[in-house]
Amino acid sequence: MTQAVRHDSMRARNLGVVLGEVRRSGPITRAALAEITGLTKTTVSKMVGDLIDAGMVTESGALRDGERGRPGTAVTLSGERVAALGLEINVDYLSACVVDLTLSVRLRYTQAVDNRTASPVETLAHLQKLFHKAVDEARSEGLSIAGSTLAVPGPVDGGRLHSAPNLGWHDVRVGELLNFPAAVDNEANLAALGELWFGSGPGDFLHVSGEIGIGAGLVVGGALFRGARGLAGELGHVIVSPEGPSCRCGGRGCLEQYAGQEALLRAAGLGGGPAGIPELLERLHAGETRALEACACAGQALGIALTSAIHLTDPGTIVLGGIFAPLFPWIRDPVHETMTARLAMMRHAVPELTVSRLGGDAATLGAAGQVIHRVIADPWTHVVTGRTGPGPR
């Protein structure tokens, strides 16, 4: 029995090594895989065969490894069977996306829902319907959902949401309330991972996620920095003005009270809800003074908060996402000017300020991408279950 366990453990490890190298270097031949991984050609051929049977890789075309020898068959990741589901709960909406093993987006859903007054049980019941809709449609396309991750707007520890002031949720064990299998993580952290895997790519950067609340995720050396208990990144509750307005978190003068979605719309003389930002954009394009002033004030407040973040973390780049992406042309200058003025005595230059191309999809993409990266690191379970047949499970 001990020998069998060790054998399976080694096979599982080797599968992860081979699949990981296909992701990094593919398309790649079996011979090249053996050379890079240090495994025998026989072992690599067996691993590739198992991965093909599980629908995780495919072979097609001829690929020459070097100047000599016959060309081999190219091994690449397959997006035809294994997929992941990313979900998000936000104040104004629920969203989901399905991503296949190649990180290609196959399905997207956004459902406008006012979750401000809803209990966790009510909101999660709506989310369950969205979950099953996504799984069923993925199955109809021949995809099997290998796992799912849920993004929530607040700090998470072990599936427990400590506080989501904009939802009115406190100390909610979201993982235990779900009626479907899903990991639970902070929206801003997952948005940063979405930016890493689907947006700007590798590098050290601070991703700022602007919605009703404001969160941030710090990526260092291609990995997310979570802090001692996974609670890092609450940029929205950095104090901009100690005597400022009260915040739902219990503090005063937090960044969210100046640059959060509701604060921005209020300053521009607009109502909230899903139509608020599009209407604000219309007024900005028309050059309306009050709308321009609201963005300038929000940008200055964001610049103050980011100055503190720069002093603490020294990011190479700051990426603005969420509602800050469409508003970037109007908030970029006040953010940059504020940071420059406050950092001039300490630095020759401020970090590069860029806009995310992912917009509001960053968190769901990061949530789905997190599952895909787990599958690639440890494909054993999916290889074993995938032998039962080529269709979705």
DRENDO-1510 file (C-alpha; in Angstrom, 1 decimal, always signed):
<recs>
REC; n; res; u; v; w
REC; 1; MET; +0.0; +0.0; +0.0 .
REC; 2; THR; +2.8; +2.4; +0.9 .
REC; 3; GLN; +4.5; +1.7; -2.4 .
REC; 4; ALA; +1.3; +2.4; -4.3 .
REC; 5; VAL; +0.7; +5.7; -2.5 .
REC; 6; ARG; +4.3; +6.8; -3.3 .
REC; 7; HIS; +3.9; +5.8; -6.9 .
REC; 8; ASP; +0.7; +7.8; -7.3 .
REC; 9; SER; +2.2; +10.7; -5.5 .
REC; 10; MET; +5.2; +10.7; -7.9 .
REC; 11; ARG; +2.9; +10.4; -10.9 .
REC; 12; ALA; +0.8; +13.3; -9.7 .
REC; 13; ARG; +3.9; +15.4; -9.2 .
REC; 14; ASN; +5.2; +14.5; -12.7 .
REC; 15; LEU; +1.9; +15.4; -14.3 .
REC; 16; GLY; +2.1; +18.8; -12.7 .
REC; 17; VAL; +5.6; +19.3; -13.9 .
REC; 18; VAL; +4.8; +18.3; -17.5 .
REC; 19; LEU; +1.6; +20.3; -17.7 .
REC; 20; GLY; +3.2; +23.3; -16.2 .
REC; 21; GLU; +6.0; +23.2; -18.8 .
REC; 22; VAL; +3.5; +22.9; -21.6 .
REC; 23; ARG; +1.8; +26.0; -20.3 .
REC; 24; ARG; +5.1; +27.9; -20.0 .
REC; 25; SER; +6.9; +26.7; -23.2 .
REC; 26; GLY; +4.2; +25.3; -25.5 .
REC; 27; PRO; +3.9; +24.4; -28.2 .
REC; 28; ILE; +6.6; +21.9; -27.4 .
REC; 29; THR; +7.6; +18.4; -28.4 .
REC; 30; ARG; +7.7; +15.3; -26.1 .
REC; 31; ALA; +11.4; +15.1; -26.6 .
REC; 32; ALA; +11.9; +18.7; -25.5 .
REC; 33; LEU; +9.7; +18.1; -22.5 .
REC; 34; ALA; +11.9; +15.2; -21.5 .
REC; 35; GLU; +15.0; +17.3; -21.8 .
REC; 36; ILE; +13.6; +20.3; -19.9 .
REC; 37; THR; +11.9; +18.4; -17.1 .
REC; 38; GLY; +14.7; +15.7; -16.7 .
REC; 39; LEU; +12.1; +12.9; -17.0 .
REC; 40; THR; +12.6; +10.0; -19.3 .
REC; 41; LYS; +11.0; +10.0; -22.7 .
REC; 42; THR; +8.9; +7.0; -21.7 .
REC; 43; THR; +7.6; +8.8; -18.6 .
REC; 44; VAL; +6.9; +12.0; -20.6 .
REC; 45; SER; +5.0; +10.1; -23.3 .
REC; 46; LYS; +2.9; +8.4; -20.6 .
REC; 47; MET; +2.2; +11.7; -18.9 .
REC; 48; VAL; +1.3; +13.4; -22.2 .
REC; 49; GLY; -1.0; +10.5; -23.1 .
REC; 50; ASP; -2.8; +10.8; -19.8 .
REC; 51; LEU; -3.2; +14.5; -20.3 .
REC; 52; ILE; -4.6; +14.0; -23.8 .
REC; 53; ASP; -7.1; +11.5; -22.5 .
REC; 54; ALA; -8.2; +14.0; -19.9 .
REC; 55; GLY; -8.7; +16.7; -22.5 .
REC; 56; MET; -6.0; +18.9; -21.0 .
REC; 57; VAL; -3.5; +19.0; -23.8 .
REC; 58; THR; -3.6; +18.2; -27.5 .
REC; 59; GLU; -1.0; +17.3; -30.2 .
REC; 60; SER; -1.1; +18.8; -33.7 .
REC; 61; GLY; +1.3; +19.9; -36.4 .
REC; 62; ALA; +5.1; +19.3; -36.6 .
REC; 63; LEU; +7.6; +21.2; -34.6 .
REC; 64; ARG; +11.4; +21.0; -35.0 .
REC; 65; ASP; +13.4; +21.0; -31.7 .
REC; 66; GLY; +16.6; +22.1; -33.3 .
REC; 67; GLU; +18.7; +21.9; -36.4 .
REC; 68; ARG; +19.0; +18.1; -36.5 .
REC; 69; GLY; +16.5; +15.2; -36.3 .
REC; 70; ARG; +13.0; +14.8; -37.6 .
REC; 71; PRO; +10.4; +17.3; -36.4 .
REC; 72; GLY; +8.2; +16.1; -33.5 .
REC; 73; THR; +4.5; +16.7; -32.8 .
REC; 74; ALA; +3.7; +19.9; -31.0 .
REC; 75; VAL; +2.0; +19.5; -27.5 .
REC; 76; THR; -0.2; +22.5; -26.5 .
REC; 77; LEU; -2.8; +23.2; -23.8 .
REC; 78; SER; -6.3; +22.3; -24.9 .
REC; 79; GLY; -9.3; +24.6; -24.2 .
REC; 80; GLU; -11.8; +22.1; -25.4 .
REC; 81; ARG; -12.8; +20.4; -22.1 .
REC; 82; VAL; -11.5; +21.7; -18.8 .
REC; 83; ALA; -12.7; +25.1; -17.6 .
REC; 84; ALA; -13.1; +27.2; -14.5 .
REC; 85; LEU; -15.9; +29.5; -13.2 .
REC; 86; GLY; -15.2; +32.9; -11.6 .
REC; 87; LEU; -18.0; +34.6; -9.7 .
REC; 88; GLU; -18.4; +38.1; -8.1 .
REC; 89; ILE; -20.8; +39.7; -5.6 .
REC; 90; ASN; -20.8; +43.5; -5.7 .
REC; 91; VAL; -23.1; +46.1; -4.4 .
REC; 92; ASP; -24.9; +46.7; -7.7 .
REC; 93; TYR; -24.5; +43.4; -9.5 .
REC; 94; LEU; -23.6; +39.8; -9.7 .
REC; 95; SER; -21.3; +38.5; -12.4 .
REC; 96; ALA; -19.7; +35.3; -13.7 .
REC; 97; CYS; -17.3; +34.2; -16.3 .
REC; 98; VAL; -16.1; +30.8; -17.6 .
REC; 99; VAL; -12.5; +30.5; -18.7 .
REC; 100; ASP; -10.9; +27.5; -20.3 .
REC; 101; LEU; -7.5; +25.9; -19.6 .
REC; 102; THR; -5.8; +28.2; -22.1 .
REC; 103; LEU; -7.2; +31.3; -20.2 .
REC; 104; SER; -9.6; +32.0; -23.1 .
REC; 105; VAL; -12.9; +33.5; -21.9 .
REC; 106; ARG; -15.8; +31.4; -23.1 .
REC; 107; LEU; -18.8; +32.8; -21.3 .
REC; 108; ARG; -19.6; +36.1; -19.5 .
REC; 109; TYR; -22.7; +37.1; -17.4 .
REC; 110; THR; -23.6; +40.3; -15.5 .
REC; 111; GLN; -26.8; +40.6; -13.6 .
REC; 112; ALA; -27.9; +44.0; -12.2 .
REC; 113; VAL; -29.0; +43.5; -8.6 .
REC; 114; ASP; -29.2; +45.9; -5.7 .
REC; 115; ASN; -27.6; +44.0; -2.9 .
REC; 116; ARG; -27.5; +46.8; -0.4 .
REC; 117; THR; -30.6; +45.7; +1.5 .
REC; 118; ALA; -30.4; +42.0; +0.8 .
REC; 119; SER; -29.3; +39.5; +3.4 .
REC; 120; PRO; -26.3; +37.2; +2.7 .
REC; 121; VAL; -28.7; +34.3; +2.3 .
REC; 122; GLU; -30.9; +36.2; -0.3 .
REC; 123; THR; -27.8; +37.4; -2.3 .
REC; 124; LEU; -26.3; +33.9; -2.3 .
REC; 125; ALA; -29.6; +32.4; -3.5 .
REC; 126; HIS; -29.5; +34.7; -6.5 .
REC; 127; LEU; -25.8; +33.8; -7.0 .
REC; 128; GLN; -26.6; +30.1; -6.9 .
REC; 129; LYS; -29.0; +30.5; -9.9 .
REC; 130; LEU; -26.2; +32.3; -11.8 .
REC; 131; PHE; -23.8; +29.5; -10.9 .
REC; 132; HIS; -26.1; +26.8; -12.3 .
REC; 133; LYS; -26.8; +28.8; -15.4 .
REC; 134; ALA; -23.1; +29.2; -16.1 .
REC; 135; VAL; -22.3; +25.5; -15.4 .
REC; 136; ASP; -25.2; +24.3; -17.6 .
REC; 137; GLU; -24.2; +26.5; -20.5 .
REC; 138; ALA; -20.6; +25.5; -20.2 .
REC; 139; ARG; -21.7; +21.9; -20.3 .
REC; 140; SER; -23.6; +22.5; -23.5 .
REC; 141; GLU; -20.4; +23.7; -25.0 .
REC; 142; GLY; -18.6; +20.5; -24.0 .
REC; 143; LEU; -16.8; +22.1; -21.0 .
REC; 144; SER; -16.4; +20.6; -17.6 .
REC; 145; ILE; -16.1; +23.1; -14.7 .
REC; 146; ALA; -13.1; +22.0; -12.7 .
REC; 147; GLY; -13.8; +24.5; -9.8 .
REC; 148; SER; -15.0; +28.0; -9.0 .
REC; 149; THR; -13.9; +31.0; -6.9 .
REC; 150; LEU; -16.2; +33.7; -5.6 .
REC; 151; ALA; -14.9; +37.3; -5.3 .
REC; 152; VAL; -16.5; +39.4; -2.4 .
REC; 153; PRO; -16.0; +43.1; -1.6 .
REC; 154; GLY; -14.2; +42.8; +1.7 .
REC; 155; PRO; -11.3; +41.1; +3.5 .
REC; 156; VAL; -11.6; +37.3; +3.7 .
REC; 157; ASP; -9.9; +34.8; +6.0 .
REC; 158; GLY; -10.7; +31.1; +5.7 .
REC; 159; GLY; -13.9; +31.6; +3.8 .
REC; 160; ARG; -15.1; +34.2; +6.4 .
REC; 161; LEU; -15.9; +37.7; +5.1 .
REC; 162; HIS; -14.8; +39.9; +8.0 .
REC; 163; SER; -16.6; +43.0; +6.8 .
REC; 164; ALA; -18.2; +44.4; +3.7 .
REC; 165; PRO; -19.5; +47.8; +4.9 .
REC; 166; ASN; -21.1; +48.7; +1.5 .
REC; 167; LEU; -23.2; +45.5; +1.7 .
REC; 168; GLY; -23.9; +45.8; +5.4 .
REC; 169; TRP; -22.3; +42.3; +5.9 .
REC; 170; HIS; -20.1; +41.7; +9.0 .
REC; 171; ASP; -18.5; +38.4; +10.0 .
REC; 172; VAL; -20.3; +36.3; +7.4 .
REC; 173; ARG; -19.1; +32.8; +6.8 .
REC; 174; VAL; -19.8; +32.9; +3.1 .
REC; 175; GLY; -18.1; +29.6; +2.4 .
REC; 176; GLU; -20.5; +27.7; +4.8 .
REC; 177; LEU; -23.6; +29.5; +3.3 .
REC; 178; LEU; -22.9; +28.5; -0.3 .
REC; 179; ASN; -24.9; +25.7; -1.7 .
REC; 180; PHE; -22.3; +25.0; -4.4 .
REC; 181; PRO; -18.6; +24.4; -4.2 .
REC; 182; ALA; -16.5; +27.5; -4.4 .
REC; 183; ALA; -13.4; +29.1; -2.8 .
REC; 184; VAL; -14.0; +32.6; -1.5 .
REC; 185; ASP; -11.5; +35.5; -1.8 .
REC; 186; ASN; -11.3; +39.3; -1.7 .
REC; 187; GLU; -12.4; +41.1; -4.8 .
REC; 188; ALA; -9.4; +43.4; -5.0 .
REC; 189; ASN; -6.9; +40.6; -4.6 .
REC; 190; LEU; -8.6; +38.6; -7.4 .
REC; 191; ALA; -8.8; +41.7; -9.6 .
REC; 192; ALA; -5.0; +42.1; -9.2 .
REC; 193; LEU; -4.5; +38.5; -10.2 .
REC; 194; GLY; -6.8; +39.1; -13.2 .
REC; 195; GLU; -4.6; +42.0; -14.2 .
REC; 196; LEU; -1.5; +39.8; -13.8 .
REC; 197; TRP; -2.9; +36.9; -15.9 .
REC; 198; PHE; -5.2; +38.7; -18.4 .
REC; 199; GLY; -4.0; +42.3; -18.5 .
REC; 200; SER; -0.7; +44.0; -17.9 .
REC; 201; GLY; +1.2; +40.7; -17.3 .
REC; 202; PRO; +4.2; +40.1; -15.1 .
REC; 203; GLY; +5.9; +42.8; -13.1 .
REC; 204; ASP; +5.5; +44.6; -9.7 .
REC; 205; PHE; +2.4; +46.7; -9.6 .
REC; 206; LEU; -0.4; +47.9; -7.4 .
REC; 207; HIS; -3.9; +47.3; -8.9 .
REC; 208; VAL; -6.6; +49.7; -7.6 .
REC; 209; SER; -10.1; +48.4; -8.0 .
REC; 210; GLY; -12.7; +51.2; -7.9 .
REC; 211; GLU; -16.3; +50.3; -7.4 .
REC; 212; ILE; -18.7; +51.4; -4.6 .
REC; 213; GLY; -15.7; +50.6; -2.4 .
REC; 214; ILE; -12.1; +50.8; -3.3 .
REC; 215; GLY; -9.6; +48.0; -2.9 .
REC; 216; ALA; -6.1; +47.3; -4.0 .
REC; 217; GLY; -4.0; +44.3; -4.7 .
REC; 218; LEU; -0.2; +44.3; -4.7 .
REC; 219; VAL; +1.7; +42.0; -7.1 .
REC; 220; VAL; +5.4; +41.4; -6.3 .
REC; 221; GLY; +7.6; +39.1; -8.4 .
REC; 222; GLY; +4.5; +37.7; -10.2 .
REC; 223; ALA; +2.7; +36.8; -6.9 .
REC; 224; LEU; +0.0; +38.4; -4.9 .
REC; 225; PHE; +1.1; +39.9; -1.5 .
REC; 226; ARG; -1.7; +39.1; +1.0 .
REC; 227; GLY; -0.2; +40.2; +4.3 .
REC; 228; ALA; +0.0; +38.3; +7.6 .
REC; 229; ARG; -3.7; +37.2; +7.6 .
REC; 230; GLY; -4.6; +37.8; +4.0 .
REC; 231; LEU; -6.2; +41.2; +4.8 .
REC; 232; ALA; -3.8; +43.5; +2.9 .
REC; 233; GLY; -5.1; +46.0; +0.3 .
REC; 234; GLU; -7.9; +48.0; +2.0 .
REC; 235; LEU; -6.9; +51.2; +0.2 .
REC; 236; GLY; -10.5; +52.6; +0.4 .
REC; 237; HIS; -10.1; +53.0; +4.2 .
REC; 238; VAL; -6.8; +54.9; +4.0 .
REC; 239; ILE; -7.6; +58.2; +5.7 .
REC; 240; VAL; -7.5; +61.1; +3.3 .
REC; 241; SER; -8.8; +63.7; +5.8 .
REC; 242; PRO; -9.1; +62.9; +9.5 .
REC; 243; GLU; -12.0; +65.3; +10.0 .
REC; 244; GLY; -13.8; +64.2; +6.8 .
REC; 245; PRO; -17.2; +62.5; +6.5 .
REC; 246; SER; -18.1; +59.3; +8.4 .
REC; 247; CYS; -17.4; +56.1; +6.6 .
REC; 248; ARG; -19.4; +52.8; +6.9 .
REC; 249; CYS; -16.2; +51.2; +8.3 .
REC; 250; GLY; -16.6; +53.3; +11.4 .
REC; 251; GLY; -13.8; +55.7; +10.5 .
REC; 252; ARG; -13.8; +59.2; +9.2 .
REC; 253; GLY; -12.4; +60.8; +6.0 .
REC; 254; CYS; -11.7; +57.5; +4.2 .
REC; 255; LEU; -10.8; +57.5; +0.6 .
REC; 256; GLU; -14.1; +55.9; -0.4 .
REC; 257; GLN; -15.9; +59.0; +0.9 .
REC; 258; TYR; -14.2; +61.0; -1.8 .
REC; 259; ALA; -13.4; +58.7; -4.7 .
REC; 260; GLY; -15.8; +55.7; -4.3 .
REC; 261; GLN; -18.6; +55.4; -6.9 .
REC; 262; GLU; -21.4; +56.8; -4.7 .
REC; 263; ALA; -19.2; +59.7; -3.5 .
REC; 264; LEU; -18.3; +60.6; -7.1 .
REC; 265; LEU; -21.8; +60.5; -8.4 .
REC; 266; ARG; -23.1; +62.5; -5.4 .
REC; 267; ALA; -20.4; +65.1; -6.0 .
REC; 268; ALA; -21.5; +65.3; -9.7 .
REC; 269; GLY; -25.1; +65.7; -8.7 .
REC; 270; LEU; -26.2; +62.3; -10.0 .
REC; 271; GLY; -28.1; +59.4; -8.5 .
REC; 272; GLY; -26.5; +55.9; -7.9 .
REC; 273; GLY; -27.2; +52.6; -9.5 .
REC; 274; PRO; -25.9; +51.0; -12.7 .
REC; 275; ALA; -26.9; +54.0; -14.8 .
REC; 276; GLY; -24.8; +56.4; -12.8 .
REC; 277; ILE; -21.4; +56.0; -14.3 .
REC; 278; PRO; -22.6; +56.0; -17.9 .
REC; 279; GLU; -24.5; +59.3; -17.2 .
REC; 280; LEU; -21.4; +60.7; -15.5 .
REC; 281; LEU; -19.3; +59.8; -18.6 .
REC; 282; GLU; -21.9; +61.6; -20.9 .
REC; 283; ARG; -21.5; +64.8; -18.8 .
REC; 284; LEU; -17.8; +64.6; -18.7 .
REC; 285; HIS; -17.7; +64.3; -22.5 .
REC; 286; ALA; -20.0; +67.3; -22.7 .
REC; 287; GLY; -17.5; +69.2; -20.5 .
REC; 288; GLU; -20.0; +69.8; -17.6 .
REC; 289; THR; -18.3; +71.8; -14.9 .
REC; 290; ARG; -19.7; +69.9; -11.9 .
REC; 291; ALA; -18.8; +66.5; -13.3 .
REC; 292; LEU; -15.3; +67.7; -14.1 .
REC; 293; GLU; -14.8; +69.1; -10.6 .
REC; 294; ALA; -16.1; +65.8; -9.0 .
REC; 295; CYS; -13.5; +63.8; -10.9 .
REC; 296; ALA; -10.8; +66.3; -10.1 .
REC; 297; CYS; -11.6; +66.1; -6.4 .
REC; 298; ALA; -11.7; +62.3; -6.5 .
REC; 299; GLY; -8.4; +62.2; -8.4 .
REC; 300; GLN; -6.8; +64.4; -5.7 .
REC; 301; ALA; -8.0; +62.2; -2.9 .
REC; 302; LEU; -6.9; +59.1; -4.7 .
REC; 303; GLY; -3.5; +60.7; -5.3 .
REC; 304; ILE; -3.2; +61.3; -1.5 .
REC; 305; ALA; -4.0; +57.7; -0.6 .
REC; 306; LEU; -1.7; +56.3; -3.3 .
REC; 307; THR; +1.2; +58.5; -2.0 .
REC; 308; SER; +0.9; +56.6; +1.3 .
REC; 309; ALA; +0.8; +53.3; -0.6 .
REC; 310; ILE; +3.9; +54.2; -2.6 .
REC; 311; HIS; +5.8; +55.1; +0.6 .
REC; 312; LEU; +5.0; +51.7; +2.0 .
REC; 313; THR; +5.2; +49.4; -1.0 .
REC; 314; ASP; +7.2; +51.1; -3.7 .
REC; 315; PRO; +5.3; +49.6; -6.7 .
REC; 316; GLY; +6.8; +49.8; -10.2 .
REC; 317; THR; +3.4; +50.6; -11.7 .
REC; 318; ILE; -0.1; +51.6; -10.5 .
REC; 319; VAL; -2.9; +50.2; -12.5 .
REC; 320; LEU; -6.4; +51.8; -12.2 .
REC; 321; GLY; -9.3; +49.5; -12.8 .
REC; 322; GLY; -13.0; +49.2; -12.1 .
REC; 323; ILE; -14.8; +52.5; -12.6 .
REC; 324; PHE; -11.5; +54.3; -12.7 .
REC; 325; ALA; -10.8; +52.7; -16.1 .
REC; 326; PRO; -13.5; +54.6; -18.1 .
REC; 327; LEU; -12.9; +57.7; -15.9 .
REC; 328; PHE; -9.1; +57.5; -16.4 .
REC; 329; PRO; -8.9; +60.5; -18.9 .
REC; 330; TRP; -10.4; +62.8; -16.3 .
REC; 331; ILE; -8.7; +61.5; -13.1 .
REC; 332; ARG; -5.3; +60.7; -14.5 .
REC; 333; ASP; -3.9; +64.3; -14.2 .
REC; 334; PRO; -5.1; +65.1; -10.7 .
REC; 335; VAL; -3.9; +61.7; -9.4 .
REC; 336; HIS; -0.5; +62.1; -11.0 .
REC; 337; GLU; -0.1; +65.8; -10.0 .
REC; 338; THR; -1.0; +65.1; -6.4 .
REC; 339; MET; +1.5; +62.2; -6.2 .
REC; 340; THR; +4.2; +64.2; -7.9 .
REC; 341; ALA; +3.8; +67.1; -5.5 .
REC; 342; ARG; +3.8; +64.9; -2.4 .
REC; 343; LEU; +6.7; +62.7; -3.5 .
REC; 344; ALA; +9.0; +65.3; -5.1 .
REC; 345; MET; +11.3; +65.5; -2.1 .
REC; 346; MET; +11.7; +61.8; -1.7 .
REC; 347; ARG; +11.8; +60.5; -5.3 .
REC; 348; HIS; +13.0; +61.5; -8.7 .
REC; 349; ALA; +9.9; +60.1; -10.3 .
REC; 350; VAL; +6.6; +58.6; -9.3 .
REC; 351; PRO; +5.4; +55.1; -10.4 .
REC; 352; GLU; +3.9; +54.8; -13.9 .
REC; 353; LEU; +0.1; +55.3; -13.8 .
REC; 354; THR; -1.8; +53.1; -16.3 .
REC; 355; VAL; -5.3; +52.0; -16.9 .
REC; 356; SER; -6.6; +48.4; -16.8 .
REC; 357; ARG; -8.0; +47.0; -20.0 .
REC; 358; LEU; -10.1; +44.6; -18.0 .
REC; 359; GLY; -12.5; +47.1; -16.5 .
REC; 360; GLY; -15.2; +45.5; -14.4 .
REC; 361; ASP; -14.2; +42.0; -15.4 .
REC; 362; ALA; -10.9; +41.9; -13.5 .
REC; 363; ALA; -12.2; +40.1; -10.4 .
REC; 364; THR; -14.2; +37.4; -12.1 .
REC; 365; LEU; -11.3; +36.8; -14.5 .
REC; 366; GLY; -8.9; +36.5; -11.6 .
REC; 367; ALA; -11.3; +34.2; -9.8 .
REC; 368; ALA; -11.5; +31.8; -12.8 .
REC; 369; GLY; -7.8; +32.2; -13.4 .
REC; 370; GLN; -7.0; +31.1; -9.9 .
REC; 371; VAL; -8.8; +27.8; -10.4 .
REC; 372; ILE; -7.0; +27.2; -13.7 .
REC; 373; HIS; -3.6; +27.8; -12.1 .
REC; 374; ARG; -4.5; +25.3; -9.4 .
REC; 375; VAL; -5.5; +22.7; -12.0 .
REC; 376; ILE; -2.3; +23.2; -13.9 .
REC; 377; ALA; -0.2; +22.9; -10.8 .
REC; 378; ASP; -2.0; +19.7; -9.7 .
REC; 379; PRO; -3.9; +18.0; -12.6 .
REC; 380; TRP; -3.9; +14.5; -11.0 .
REC; 381; THR; -7.6; +14.5; -9.9 .
REC; 382; HIS; -8.8; +15.8; -13.3 .
REC; 383; VAL; -6.6; +13.2; -15.2 .
REC; 384; VAL; -8.1; +10.4; -13.1 .
REC; 385; THR; -11.7; +11.5; -13.5 .
REC; 386; GLY; -11.2; +12.5; -17.1 .
REC; 387; ARG; -10.6; +8.9; -18.1 .
REC; 388; THR; -14.3; +8.1; -17.8 .
REC; 389; GLY; -15.0; +9.8; -21.1 .
REC; 390; PRO; -14.4; +12.9; -23.2 .
REC; 391; GLY; -17.6; +14.7; -22.3 .
REC; 392; PRO; -18.2; +17.2; -19.5 .
REC; 393; ARG; -18.5; +15.9; -15.9 .
</recs>
